[in-house]
């Protein structure tokens, strides 16, 4: 039996469950969840929210034009934590300041990393430092370039940065843009595009982790951890298990969630541009690709925003549930693996432009509405 065709049956069932109430999967809870506004003013086009390891009371918000703001106890501080708008090329679409990750030892070294689009359209990942005398302001002159990656088109830049449980920096790179991946970057392991990169940033500018799958450079670029991605706009690690979830934006028909278990040794090929979701793209086939764990069609949305596995304490019934959403419709879905079987359905319909999800230091989940607000997932009081 063709394994990929077998899995299509499951995904089509999943999509039908999202459409027909009589076929719905069991919900993670029957409680009435709401999204409570935390920040509603002062942001232009927010794309991400996260927390620093040193202070759980602060949320750091990435605003696409080039600023990072701090929200402290619901108040957006007027002075940006960092402003790189003079060097970030914000075209109002898929370029600008796109990602932020704090070094695991941020409390000691003050290092954090950003992903932005340079004026020539290239992807830049750079390290900055917090200022010596104010924890709410970074040193704008502290930039150290980690990696500079040329981009052939202005779209599909990826943008997400995250430290894995192994302490390495993971960088999600899109295929470089252009409909259908015209340069075949997704299937080319000798390019840094269309791939998940894995770097040791404790050596300047970076070092290759010795257990990267193509470390000797004979079968791919040493930086490449996995390939076959179209635009992994948002990905996250389950903070309890170390598993990696990737929301990979589709072409014209399907959005997908890819999965990498914590014990992976890397080298996965997630299929693009041979497959879009579970489906052959333009009649192509390739053995050995890794299928998604879920997909949805463009009848239900247009652009996936990968989320997080809930590991907070305020909503314990959601423990282990992965939440993700769609930018165009504002739908949020849930997904969970129980005894080796992935199950999922619609979690809520929001109407927001969900550009991202976020997690605070305590594991609580937030939704980023690109229209200008940050909201926290809670139970209606």
N, C-alpha and C positions, 0 to 999 in steps of 0.2 A: 504493500500500500504506500502511495506517495504521502509522506508525513506532512508536507506542507498543505496538501489538499485536505487531509484529515483535519488539520487545525483550522482550516477555513470554516468548516462546519461549526466548530465551537464559537468562532468569532461572530459568524452570522447570527447564531443564537444569542450571543451577548448583545449585539446591536438590536435584535428584536426585543430583548428584555427591556432595553432602554426606551422602546417605542410603545409597547403594549402593556398596559397595567396588569392584564390577566396573566402575563408571563414574567412578571417581575421576580428578580432574585430576592431572597430574604434580606431586608435592610440590616445594616450594622446595629441599628437601634431605632425604636419608635419615638425617641425624644424629638422635640421640636427645635431644630438647630437654626440659628440666626447668624448673620454677619453684622457685628457691631462696629460702627465707624470709630476709628482711633485717631486718624488724621484726615481732615476734610479740606484744608486750605493750605496754600503755600507751595504746592507741588505743580509742576507743569505736565510732565508725562512720566510718572513713576513706573519703574520696570522691575524693582526687586526690593525686598526688605529682609534684613537679617540682624543678628545680634553679635556683639563682640564677646569673647570669652571672659573678659574682666569685669563686666557689669551687666547683670540681667535686667536692670531698669531701663536700659536704652535700646532703642531700635534704630538701625541705620538704614536709610532709604536711598536707593539709587534713582536719580532723576535723569532722564535720557539726555537732556542738553549738556550735562557734564558736571552736575553737582551731586554730592552725597550729603544728606541732611540727617540730623539726629532728632528723634522724637523721644522725649523723656517724660514718662508718666502722662502721656497723652498730649504733650505740648511740643510743637515743632520749634526747635531752636532757630532763631533768625539767621545766625551766622552758619554758613555751610561748614560741615566737617572738612570737606575738600571741594575745591572748585577747579576743574580742569577744562572748563568750557572753551578757553582760548585755544586748546590743542586738540580737542575732541571734535570730530567732524559729524555733527548732528544733522542728518538730512530729513529728520522728521518721520522717517520710515523705519529702516532696520539698522541704521548707524547711530553712533553717539557713544555715551557711556553705558555699557551693557551689563557689567558684572562686577562683583565684589566678594572677596573672601578674606577672612582674618587668619593670620598664622595661628596654628594651635598654641604657640607660646607667646601670643600677643601680649598677655599681661606682663611678660618679662622683656620682650624685644620691641614691642610697639609696631611690628610689621603688618601691613595688609596689602592685598593685591587687587588690582583693577584690570578690567578688560574694556578697551575702548577702541574706536575707529579713528585712525590718524587722518590728517588732512588729505593724504593721497589715497584714502580708502583702505589702507592696510589694517589688519588686526594687530593691536599692541597689548601685551600683558606686561604690566609694570608693577614694581613694588614701591610702596610709599611707607613713611613712618609717621606716627603720631608726634605732635610737637612736644618739646621737652617740658613745657610749663602749663599746658592746658589739655586735658584728656578729651575735650570736645572739639579740638581743632587739630588737623593734620598739618605737617610741614609740606607746603606746596613745592619746595625746592629739593625734596628728598627723593625724587623719582629715580629709580634704577630699572632700566629696561630688562625684562626677563627674556622675552621673545618677540620678534617682529615677523609677521606672516603676510605676504602679499596676497591681495584678493583680486580676482579677475573681474568680479561684478560687485555692485553695491549691496546685494542681498545675500541671505543665507550665511550670515557671519557667526552663527552660534552666539556666544557671549557669556555663557555660564562658566563660573569658576567655583571649585569646591575642593576642600581638603578631604581626602579619604581617611578611613580609620588607620591606614598605614602611614599617615603623615605626609604623603606625596600630594602634589597639586595636580588636579584633573582639570583639563580645559576642553570644553565642547566646541568643536569646529564644524561649521557647516560646509557644504560641498563647493562653496565659492559662488553659487548663484547661477542664474541662467536656467531656463525651463528644462527639466529632464536631465540635469547634470551633463551639459554638452562636452565637458572635458573629461568625463568619466572619473572624477576625483573620488567618488564614493568607493570605487573598486580598485583604486590605486594606492597601495600601501607605501609608495615612495613619495607621496605628497602628505603635507600636514592638514589638508582639507578633507572634509567628509569623515572625520575621525575623532575619537576621544584620545587626547594626549595625556601623558602621565610623566611629571617632572619632579625631580628632587631639587627644590629651590633653596636648600641650605648651603649650596655652593653657588657662587655668582659666576655667570648669570643663572645657570642651572646645570645640573648633572643628570645623566640617564640612570634611573634605578636599575640595579644589576639584574633584576628579574623581569624587566620589560620583555615582551615576547619577541621583539625583533632587535634586541640589544646589539647584535653584531652587525646590523645593517645589511645583511645579505638578502633578507626576505621582505624588508620594509624599512621605513625610517625608524631609528631607535626610539624616537619620542612617541610613536604610535602605540596605544594600548588596545584599541579596537577600531574597526573601520566599518564602512557600509552605512554611514549615517548621512541624512540629507540636511537636516538643520536641528541639531539637538539643543533647542533653545533653552530648555531648563531640565536639569537632572539633579538627583539628590541621593544621598546615602541614608539608609535606615540607621539611625543612631544606636539602635539596639542590636541589630544583626550584622551591619556592615554591607548589606546587599545594596546594589546600585540600580536605581530606576531612572530611565531616560524617556522623556517626552520628545519624540522625533516628529517634526512637522512634515506633513505629507505634501504631495504634488497637487493633483486635481481631485482625488477621490477619497483617500483614506489617511487618517491620523493614527499614530501608533504609540504604544508604550513598550519599550524594550527593557529587558531585565538582565542583570549580571549578578550571579550569586557571589557572596563574600569570598568564597574559596576559589574563585576563578583565577587562572594564571594568565588571563588576557588573550588577545589574538582573535576575539570573536569578530565575525563579519555579519552585520545586521541587515545586509541585503540590498540596500539602495545602491545603484539604480536598477538592479535586476528585479527587485520587488518593491512594491509600495504597500506597506502593511503585509498582509498575508498573500497578496495578489501579485501575479506576474505583471511586471510593468512592460507594456508593449510586446508581450509574447515571449519574454526572455525567461530562462530557467538557469539555475546554478545550484549544484549540490553543496552541502556543507554550511549554508547560511543559517543564522539563528533567528527563529521566528519570534514575533512579538508575543507578549502575554495578553494583549488586548488591542483592539482597534475600534474606531468608529468612522462611519462614512460621512461624506460632506452633506448628506441629508440632515445631519445632526450638528454640524459646525463646520469650521474652516481651518482652524489653526490651534493645535494643542499647546497648552501651557502645563508642563510637567509640574508635579507638586511634591508632597512629602508623605511619608508614613507617619501617622500620628503616634507620638510617644510622650505626650504631655500627661499631666495629672488631673486636669480639670474635667476631662471627658474620658474617663477610663474605659467606657464601653467601646470607644473607637481605637483602642490600643491595637496596633498592627494593621490598621486600615490605611491604604494608600489613597490619597485624594488628588485628583487632577481635574483640569477644566479646559474650556474652549474660549478662545479670545472673542470670537464673533457672536456666539449665542449666550455666553455667560453660564452655560451649564457646567455643573461640577458632578463628576462621577466618583464612585468609590470602587475599590478593588482590593481583594484579599485572597491570600492563598490559605486554604484549609485542607489539610491532609493531602497536599500535592495537587489540589484542584483550584484554579483561579476562578473566582466568582465576582460579579460586580453589577452595578446598575447606576441609575441616576441618584445622586445624593441630594442635590437641590438645584433649582433654577434661579439665577440671580439677576440676569439682565445687565451685568457689569462687563466691561472690557477687561477680561482677566488676562493681564500681561504676565502675571507670575503669582506664585505662592511664596510664603516665607515661614520661618520658624524662629521663635525667640529662644533665649538661653534655656528656658524651662521646657521646650518641646511643644509649646502651644503653636497653633497654625494660624496664619494670616493670609488674606487675599489682597492682591494688589490690583486696583482698578486703574487702568491707564488714564482714565478721565480725570484722575487727580486725588484719589483717596486710598487709604489703607484701612482694612477692616479685619477684625478678629473673629474667628469661629468660636461661638459660644452656644449655650442652651438658653432659649427664651426664658426670661425670669417672670 
